[in-house]
Amino acid sequence: MLGSHVLAFRTSCQPGSKAIRHYRHMTPIRLRPIGESDLPVLERLATDPLTAGPFDWHGFGDPGAPRRRFAEDGFLGRDPHKLAVALSQDDGCIGDVSWLAIPTGPTSTCWNIGIVLLPEFRGKGYGTVAQRLLADYLFATTTLNRVEATTEVDNLAEQRALEKAGFTREGVRRGSQFRDGQWRD
């Protein structure tokens, strides 16, 4: 099955690292809570297949869901949680990062993270920085000791971004995601 593997990554950086603190101060982007003015970007990413791109498009959904979720808890009260990825220079929203708890045993979980950026901001290193900032944030503000991400085998840009952000490739999960008419490993 060409292009059907979901690759699992985990972070190898630990909280409090001097490299992480230094990295945080040099970034062209920042993470912040989603504001009402960011909702058009989130709606565009959720309802337009060309904007979402081939790896983040999973079919049409409820176009009003982002506004209702924002009104409910600002995307921070329950899984999946989200923060805006904003340009440092003007605070403009260019996408979002998300995280949710994944069970890893009867009494333990880890964070699984994701990112989606507007097409015009892909391939510029923003995804690498945003995912590193999110992992740093989660280690600093929660008690979980593992942050992981998954991506398809064909999504080479995301694999490179995760590796540059300090994540380590761990393996392949077979048959775990349905997209574009087929199950992806």
DAHUVEN-V809799 format. One record per run of one state. SS is the DSSP state (A for helix, B for strand, O for the rest). FROM is the first residue (numbers start at 1). TO is the last residue. If there is no record, write none. Layout:
ss->SS from->FROM to->TO
ss->SS from->FROM to->TO
//
This chain:
ss->O from->1 to->5
ss->B from->6 to->11
ss->O from->12 to->17
ss->A from->18 to->25
ss->O from->26 to->28
ss->B from->29 to->32
ss->O from->33 to->35
ss->A from->36 to->47
ss->O from->48 to->48
ss->A from->49 to->52
ss->O from->53 to->64
ss->A from->65 to->73
ss->O from->74 to->80
ss->B from->81 to->87
ss->O from->88 to->92
ss->B from->93 to->105
ss->O from->106 to->107
ss->B from->108 to->117
ss->O from->118 to->118
ss->A from->119 to->121
ss->O from->122 to->125
ss->A from->126 to->141
ss->O from->142 to->146
ss->B from->147 to->152
ss->O from->153 to->155
ss->A from->156 to->164
ss->O from->165 to->166
ss->B from->167 to->173
ss->O from->174 to->176
ss->B from->177 to->179
ss->O from->180 to->181
ss->B from->182 to->184
ss->O from->185 to->185
//
